[in-house]
């Protein structure tokens, strides 16, 4: 099961997550109280600050479900709690804690680079964050592999008692970590300097605090190591406290005026305004709002006014679906479209409404193209309805002729045939009636053959095959369902016209007919080995118009001397 932010499962899931983390922290506190750690108040800062992270992260996650920062802060809080395990007094837990001990620093770096959307933007940020995790995970290894000297905890991972190697590793890690912190400060300063004035006023407090926090770690370490070596504990406490303020600053920014919404909308505007690599409008909205099911609808004010999708096809608004919602997009007072989104994924409607205001002009530009498609779609639908009505009328006429006039003529012919053999007038009348019946049958078959209306396309095609003067190879694939009347009629006329061209022009000696239905479409292929040279015109042009009106396609391949291939594909939907 996939947890969907902002959905019905979010609140109970977050409550359960909070209970689990709180229980883990409580167990750790008990172990710290009973363990041989240093000052209890100091070691308890790890679970305390970890729970502070978790609390602020859960608050941000709940208030801004579409923003990834809440989840990142919660994960960071759990890392803080785990980082306190070296004070638990159990060798296995000490080993785990020493592995994770410096990861909270990388988490803070990650949070600062990802603010405010929760996503890393730019290559510099991605490289810096990746380097931070490398420093705290890989360069941390000497600490637990070679021991920490007298008074330091031992672990099950220790392979040698080499305090000198551990000290070298510590300094390498410190230098690399300081470089990551300084790089983060430079990137944050650059981001703040490039921001527009209105945006800078909102960014400044948090970025300034972030710069202070990441620089305090290496600078504070240098100052204490060189001038106040006896104050190492106080330095560690101060560093922890400064780092613990980062999530508080973020949540304050989120809740102090809807900055998260403003930032995401500005991010959307930046995406759409890029000169290179600009995504399509729908893709940009999906990326920024975090909803892969998000779609756009367009209001087309042609006769009749209606909602259409990106292909110009008329659609219904999801008014009755509780899991889908929409935000209308207006350019001034004029309605131009709507953003349809997953209401369980994005609980904050104002977030989408703000995005609608930013994208109004871009959506209106896209609507102009869609309007042309809608006009073309409307024309196609009209042509389809006309063809369907014509086919229905043809079938009605054929049925009336067959069941009415033809039946009466047959009865009259039977009555005339029952007259006395020497009655020449009756015999002449019978012959005339028989000829009329034959002509009427040919007329009915020309309108719509009885085999098509009574037994379907395969029977009608087989009947045409039997009349052909050359051998015909048949390839019929069973049809999974009854064909629509218009599609079936179009298929019959394709076969009939192709056969007629073969007899009249191709001088072919053999013929292949294939009727299949792949992927919900009727596919008819007629191939002969004649002289080729066929072209669109006359009957083939009329067939192409009929097939095109049904959203299908007709292909004619007829190189001189290479035979002719006619392919028709008509959707059955």
C-alpha positions in Angstrom: 0.0 0.0 0.0 1.4 3.4 -1.0 0.8 6.3 1.5 -0.5 9.3 -0.4 0.2 12.6 1.3 -2.9 14.5 2.2 -5.1 11.4 1.7 -7.5 9.8 4.1 -4.7 7.6 5.5 -2.3 10.4 6.2 -3.6 11.5 9.6 -3.7 8.0 11.2 -0.4 7.1 9.6 1.3 10.1 11.0 -0.2 9.5 14.4 1.1 5.9 14.3 4.5 7.1 13.2 4.6 9.6 16.0 3.8 6.8 18.6 6.5 4.5 17.2 9.2 7.2 17.3 8.1 8.4 20.8 8.3 4.8 22.1 11.8 4.4 20.6 12.9 7.6 22.2 11.4 6.6 25.6 13.4 3.3 25.4 16.5 5.2 24.6 16.0 7.6 27.6 15.6 4.6 29.9 18.9 3.1 28.6 20.6 6.4 29.0 19.5 6.8 32.6 20.8 3.3 33.4 23.9 3.5 31.2 27.4 4.7 32.1 27.1 7.9 30.0 28.3 11.4 31.0 26.1 14.2 32.3 22.5 13.0 32.0 21.2 16.4 31.0 23.6 16.5 28.1 23.0 13.0 26.7 19.2 13.6 26.9 19.5 16.4 24.4 19.7 13.8 21.5 16.2 12.4 22.1 14.9 15.8 23.1 16.0 17.5 20.0 15.1 14.5 17.9 11.5 14.7 19.2 11.6 18.5 18.5 12.4 17.7 14.9 9.7 15.0 14.7 7.1 17.3 16.2 7.8 20.2 13.9 8.1 17.8 10.9 4.7 16.3 11.6 3.2 19.7 12.0 4.6 20.8 8.6 3.6 17.5 7.0 0.1 17.9 8.2 -0.3 21.5 7.2 1.4 21.2 3.8 0.9 17.6 2.6 2.2 18.5 -0.9 5.5 19.7 0.5 8.3 17.2 1.1 9.9 19.2 3.9 7.7 17.7 6.6 8.7 14.1 5.7 12.4 15.2 5.6 12.3 16.8 9.0 10.6 13.8 10.5 13.2 11.5 9.1 15.9 13.9 10.4 14.3 13.7 13.9 14.6 10.0 13.9 18.2 10.2 12.9 18.9 12.6 15.8 17.4 10.1 18.2 19.5 7.2 16.8 22.6 9.4 17.0 22.2 9.3 20.8 22.6 5.5 21.1 26.3 5.7 22.0 25.1 6.8 25.4 22.9 3.7 25.9 25.6 1.5 27.3 24.9 -1.6 25.1 27.7 -2.5 22.7 25.5 -3.2 19.7 23.5 0.0 20.2 26.7 1.9 20.7 28.0 0.7 17.3 24.8 1.8 15.6 24.9 5.1 17.3 28.6 5.8 16.3 27.8 5.0 12.7 25.0 7.5 12.7 26.5 10.0 15.2 27.3 12.7 12.7 24.5 12.1 10.2 22.3 14.9 11.8 24.8 17.4 10.4 24.2 16.1 6.9 20.4 16.1 7.5 20.6 19.8 8.5 22.6 20.5 5.3 20.0 18.6 3.3 17.1 20.5 4.8 18.7 23.9 4.1 19.3 23.0 0.5 15.9 21.5 0.0 14.0 24.4 1.5 11.2 25.3 0.8 9.8 22.7 -1.6 11.7 19.6 -0.2 13.4 19.1 -3.5 17.1 19.7 -4.3 17.4 22.3 -7.1 20.6 22.8 -9.0 23.7 20.7 -9.5 25.6 22.6 -6.7 23.1 21.7 -4.1 22.9 18.0 -5.2 26.6 17.6 -5.1 27.0 19.4 -1.8 24.3 17.3 -0.1 25.8 14.1 -1.5 29.2 15.1 -0.3 27.7 15.8 3.2 26.3 12.3 3.5 29.6 10.8 2.2 31.5 12.7 5.0 29.2 11.6 7.8 28.8 8.0 6.7 32.1 7.0 5.0 34.6 9.2 6.8 33.0 8.3 10.1 34.4 4.7 9.8 37.7 5.3 11.7 35.8 6.3 14.8 34.2 2.9 15.3 36.8 0.8 13.6 39.9 2.0 15.5 38.4 3.0 18.9 38.4 6.4 20.6 41.2 6.0 23.1 40.9 5.9 26.9 37.5 6.6 28.2 35.8 6.3 24.8 33.2 3.6 24.1 34.2 0.3 22.5 32.0 -1.3 19.9 31.5 -4.7 18.3 32.8 -3.2 15.1 36.2 -2.2 16.4 39.0 -4.1 14.5 42.0 -2.5 16.3 42.9 -0.2 19.2 44.5 2.5 17.1 43.6 5.8 18.6 46.2 7.5 16.3 44.4 6.3 13.2 41.0 7.3 14.7 42.4 10.7 15.4 43.7 11.1 11.8 40.3 10.0 10.5 38.6 12.5 12.8 40.6 15.4 11.4 40.0 14.3 7.8 36.3 14.1 8.5 36.3 17.5 10.2 38.1 19.2 7.3 35.8 17.6 4.7 32.7 18.4 6.8 33.9 22.0 7.2 34.2 22.3 3.5 30.6 21.1 3.0 29.3 23.5 5.6 31.1 26.5 4.0 29.9 25.5 0.6 26.3 25.3 2.0 26.7 28.8 3.4 28.0 30.1 0.1 25.0 28.5 -1.8 22.5 29.9 0.6 24.0 33.4 0.4 23.9 33.2 -3.4 20.3 32.1 -3.4 19.4 34.9 -1.0 21.3 37.5 -3.1 19.6 36.5 -6.4 16.1 36.5 -4.9 13.7 39.3 -5.8 13.2 41.9 -3.0 9.7 40.7 -2.1 10.9 37.1 -1.9 14.2 38.0 -0.1 12.2 39.5 2.8 10.7 36.0 3.4 13.9 34.1 2.7 16.3 36.2 4.7 15.4 35.1 8.2 15.7 31.4 7.5 18.7 31.6 5.1 20.5 33.8 7.5 19.9 31.4 10.4 21.0 28.5 8.1 24.2 30.3 7.3 24.9 31.0 10.9 24.1 27.3 11.9 26.4 25.7 9.3 29.3 28.1 9.9 29.0 27.8 13.7 30.0 24.1 13.6 33.5 24.4 12.0 34.3 27.9 13.4 33.2 27.0 16.9 35.3 23.8 16.7 38.4 25.8 15.8 37.8 28.4 18.5 37.2 25.9 21.3 40.0 23.5 20.2 42.6 26.2 20.2 41.6 28.6 23.0 39.1 26.8 25.3 39.8 23.1 25.1 38.2 22.5 28.5 34.8 23.7 27.1 34.3 20.8 24.7 31.0 19.7 26.3 29.6 23.2 26.2 30.5 23.5 22.5 28.8 20.3 21.6 25.7 21.4 23.4 25.8 24.7 21.7 26.2 23.1 18.3 23.3 20.7 18.9 21.1 23.6 20.1 21.9 25.7 17.0 21.2 22.8 14.7 17.9 22.0 16.5 16.6 25.5 15.6 16.6 24.8 11.8 13.2 22.9 11.7 11.6 25.5 14.0 12.7 28.3 11.6 11.3 26.4 8.7 7.9 25.7 10.3 7.7 29.3 11.4 8.2 30.4 7.8 5.5 27.9 6.5 2.9 29.0 9.1 3.6 32.7 9.1 1.9 33.7 5.9 1.7 30.8 3.5 5.2 31.1 2.2 5.2 27.4 1.1 2.4 28.2 -1.4 4.1 31.3 -2.6 7.4 29.5 -3.1 5.9 26.6 -5.0 4.0 29.0 -7.3 7.1 31.0 -7.9 8.9 27.8 -8.7 6.2 27.1 -11.3 6.6 30.5 -12.8 10.3 29.9 -13.1 9.8 26.6 -14.8 7.4 28.1 -17.4 9.6 31.1 -17.9 12.8 29.2 -18.6 14.3 29.8 -22.1 15.6 26.2 -22.4 14.2 23.0 -21.1 10.8 24.5 -20.4 8.4 21.7 -19.7 4.8 21.5 -21.0 2.3 23.2 -18.8 0.7 20.0 -17.5 4.1 18.5 -16.8 5.2 21.6 -14.9 2.1 21.5 -12.8 2.5 17.9 -12.0 6.2 18.4 -11.1 5.5 21.4 -8.8 2.3 20.2 -7.1 3.4 16.6 -6.8 0.3 15.0 -8.4 1.1 12.7 -11.4 -2.7 12.4 -12.1 -3.2 16.1 -12.5 -4.9 17.1 -15.8 -5.9 20.2 -17.6 -9.3 21.0 -19.1 -10.1 23.9 -21.5 -13.2 26.0 -21.8 -14.0 26.3 -25.5 -16.5 29.1 -26.1 -17.5 27.9 -29.6 -21.0 26.7 -30.4 -21.9 25.0 -28.2 -19.6 26.1 -25.4 -18.1 23.1 -23.7 -15.2 21.6 -21.7 -12.6 19.7 -23.7 -9.4 17.9 -23.0 -6.0 18.5 -24.5 -7.1 16.6 -27.7 -10.2 18.7 -28.2 -12.6 16.0 -27.1 -15.6 17.0 -25.0 -15.4 15.8 -21.4 -17.5 16.0 -18.3 -16.3 17.8 -15.1 -15.6 15.5 -12.2 -18.4 17.0 -10.0 -19.5 13.8 -8.5 -16.1 12.2 -7.8 -15.1 13.0 -4.2 -11.5 12.1 -4.9 -11.1 14.6 -7.7 -11.4 18.3 -7.5 -10.8 21.3 -9.8 -9.6 24.8 -9.7 -11.0 27.1 -12.4 -8.4 29.1 -14.3 -9.5 32.6 -15.3 -7.7 35.3 -17.2 -9.2 38.4 -15.7 -12.9 37.7 -15.6 -12.8 35.3 -18.6 -12.9 31.5 -17.9 -10.2 29.7 -19.9 -9.8 26.3 -18.2 -9.5 24.2 -15.1 -6.9 22.2 -13.2 -8.3 18.8 -12.2 -6.3 17.2 -9.4 -6.4 14.5 -6.8 -8.2 16.0 -3.7 -6.8 13.3 -1.5 -3.2 14.0 -2.6 -3.4 17.8 -2.4 -5.5 18.7 0.6 -4.7 22.5 0.2 -7.0 23.8 -2.5 -5.4 27.3 -2.2 -2.2 25.8 -3.4 -3.8 24.8 -6.7 -5.8 28.0 -6.9 -2.5 30.0 -6.7 -1.0 27.8 -9.4 -4.1 28.5 -11.5 -3.6 32.2 -11.2 0.1 31.9 -12.2 -0.6 29.7 -15.2 -3.7 31.5 -16.6 -1.8 33.1 -19.5 0.1 30.0 -20.4 -3.1 27.9 -20.3 -5.0 30.4 -22.4 -2.3 30.2 -25.0 -2.5 26.4 -25.0 -6.3 26.7 -25.1 -6.1 28.4 -28.6 -4.5 25.3 -30.0 -7.0 23.1 -28.2 -9.9 25.2 -29.6 -8.7 24.4 -33.1 -8.6 20.7 -32.2 -12.0 21.0 -30.7 -13.4 22.5 -33.9 -11.8 19.7 -35.9 -13.1 17.2 -33.4 -16.6 18.8 -33.7 -16.4 18.5 -37.5 -15.3 14.9 -37.3 -18.1 14.1 -34.9 -20.6 15.7 -37.2 -19.3 13.8 -40.1 -19.4 10.6 -38.1 -23.0 11.2 -37.1 -23.9 12.0 -40.7 -22.3 8.7 -41.9 -24.0 6.8 -39.2 -27.3 8.3 -40.0 -26.8 7.6 -43.7 -25.8 4.0 -43.0 -28.9 3.5 -40.8 -31.1 5.0 -43.5 -29.5 2.8 -46.2 -30.2 -0.3 -44.0 -33.8 0.8 -43.5 -34.3 1.3 -47.2 -32.7 -2.0 -48.0 -34.8 -3.7 -45.3 -38.0 -2.1 -46.6 -37.3 -3.1 -50.2 -36.4 -6.6 -49.2 -39.2 -7.2 -46.8 -41.8 -5.2 -48.6 -41.5 -4.7 -52.4 -39.4 -7.8 -53.1 -41.7 -10.1 -51.0 -44.8 -8.8 -52.9 -43.0 -9.3 -56.3 -42.1 -12.9 -55.3 -45.8 -13.6 -54.3 -47.0 -12.1 -57.6 -44.5 -14.2 -59.6 -45.7 -17.3 -57.8 -49.3 -16.5 -58.6 -48.4 -15.9 -62.3 -46.5 -19.2 -62.4 -49.5 -21.1 -61.1 -51.6 -20.1 -64.2 -52.3 -22.5 -67.0 -49.2 -23.4 -69.1 -51.0 -22.3 -72.3 -51.6 -18.8 -70.9 -48.9 -16.9 -72.7 -49.8 -13.6 -71.0 -49.3 -15.1 -67.5 -46.1 -16.7 -68.6 -44.8 -13.4 -69.9 -45.8 -11.7 -66.7 -44.0 -14.4 -64.6 -40.8 -13.9 -66.6 -41.0 -10.1 -66.2 -41.6 -10.5 -62.5 -38.6 -12.8 -62.1 -36.4 -10.2 -63.9 -37.7 -7.5 -61.7 -36.9 -9.5 -58.6 -33.3 -10.1 -59.8 -32.9 -6.4 -60.5 -34.4 -5.5 -57.2 -32.1 -7.9 -55.3 -29.1 -6.3 -57.1 -30.4 -2.9 -56.1 -30.8 -3.9 -52.5 -27.3 -5.4 -52.5 -26.0 -2.2 -53.9 -27.6 -0.2 -51.0 -26.6 -2.7 -48.3 -26.3 -6.4 -48.9 -28.7 -8.7 -46.9 -25.7 -10.8 -45.9 -24.2 -7.8 -44.1 -27.3 -6.8 -42.2 -28.3 -10.3 -41.4 -25.0 -12.2 -40.8 -22.3 -9.6 -40.4 -19.1 -8.5 -42.1 -17.4 -11.9 -42.5 -20.4 -13.4 -44.3 -20.7 -10.4 -46.6 -17.0 -10.5 -47.4 -17.1 -14.2 -48.0 -20.0 -13.7 -50.4 -18.0 -11.1 -52.3 -15.1 -13.6 -52.4 -17.2 -16.2 -54.0 -18.0 -13.9 -56.9 -14.4 -13.1 -57.6 -13.0 -14.5 -60.9 -9.6 -15.1 -59.3 -8.5 -17.1 -56.2 -8.8 -15.3 -52.9 -6.9 -16.3 -49.8 -8.8 -15.4 -46.7 -7.5 -14.6 -43.2 -10.3 -13.9 -40.8 -9.6 -13.4 -37.1 -12.6 -14.0 -34.8 -14.1 -10.7 -33.8 -14.5 -10.4 -30.0 -17.7 -8.4 -30.1 -20.3 -7.0 -32.5 -19.0 -4.2 -34.6 -20.7 -0.8 -34.6 -23.0 -0.3 -37.6 -20.9 2.5 -39.2 -17.6 0.6 -38.8 -19.1 -2.6 -40.2 -20.5 -0.8 -43.2 -17.3 1.0 -43.8 -15.4 -2.3 -43.7 -17.7 -3.9 -46.2 -17.3 -1.0 -48.7 -13.5 -1.2 -48.3 -13.6 -4.8 -49.3 -16.1 -4.2 -52.1 -14.2 -1.3 -53.6 -10.9 -3.1 -53.4 -12.3 -6.1 -55.1 -13.9 -4.0 -57.8 -10.5 -2.3 -58.5 -8.8 -5.6 -58.7 -11.3 -6.9 -61.3 -11.3 -3.7 -63.4 -7.7 -2.5 -63.3 -5.1 -4.8 -61.6 -5.0 -7.8 -63.9 -4.0 -9.7 -60.8 -3.9 -13.5 -60.7 -4.3 -13.9 -56.9 -5.6 -11.9 -54.0 -5.3 -11.9 -50.2 -7.9 -10.6 -47.8 -7.3 -10.2 -44.1 -9.8 -9.0 -41.5 -8.6 -8.7 -37.9 -9.3 -6.6 -34.9 -6.1 -5.7 -33.1 -6.2 -3.2 -30.1 -9.9 -2.5 -30.5 -9.8 -1.4 -34.1 -11.1 -3.1 -37.3 -8.2 -3.8 -39.6 -8.8 -4.8 -43.3 -5.9 -5.5 -45.7 -6.4 -6.4 -49.4 -3.2 -7.3 -51.3 -3.0 -8.4 -55.0 -0.1 -9.2 -57.3 -1.3 -7.1 -60.2 0.2 -4.3 -62.2 -0.1 -1.7 -59.5 -0.3 2.0 -60.3 -3.5 2.6 -58.3 -4.1 6.1 -56.9 -6.6 8.0 -54.8 -9.6 9.0 -56.8 -13.2 8.1 -57.4 -14.2 5.3 -55.1 -11.0 5.2 -53.1 -11.3 8.9 -52.3 -14.8 8.4 -51.1 -13.7 5.5 -49.0 -10.8 7.6 -47.5 -13.3 10.3 -46.5 -15.6 7.7 -44.9 -12.8 6.1 -42.9 -11.4 9.4 -41.9 -14.8 10.5 -40.6 -14.7 7.5 -38.3 -11.2 8.5 -37.0 -9.6 5.8 -39.0 -7.1 5.8 -41.9 -6.9 4.4 -45.4 -3.5 3.6 -46.9 -3.0 2.7 -50.6 0.4 1.3 -51.6 0.6 0.6 -55.4 4.0 0.9 -57.0 3.9 0.3 -60.8 4.5 -3.4 -61.4 4.5 -4.2 -57.7 0.9 -5.0 -57.0 -1.5 -3.1 -54.8 -2.0 -3.1 -51.0 -5.0 -1.4 -49.5 -5.1 -1.1 -45.7 -7.9 0.3 -43.6 -8.0 0.7 -39.9 -11.1 2.0 -38.1 -11.4 2.4 -34.3 -14.4 0.4 -33.0 -15.0 2.5 -29.9 
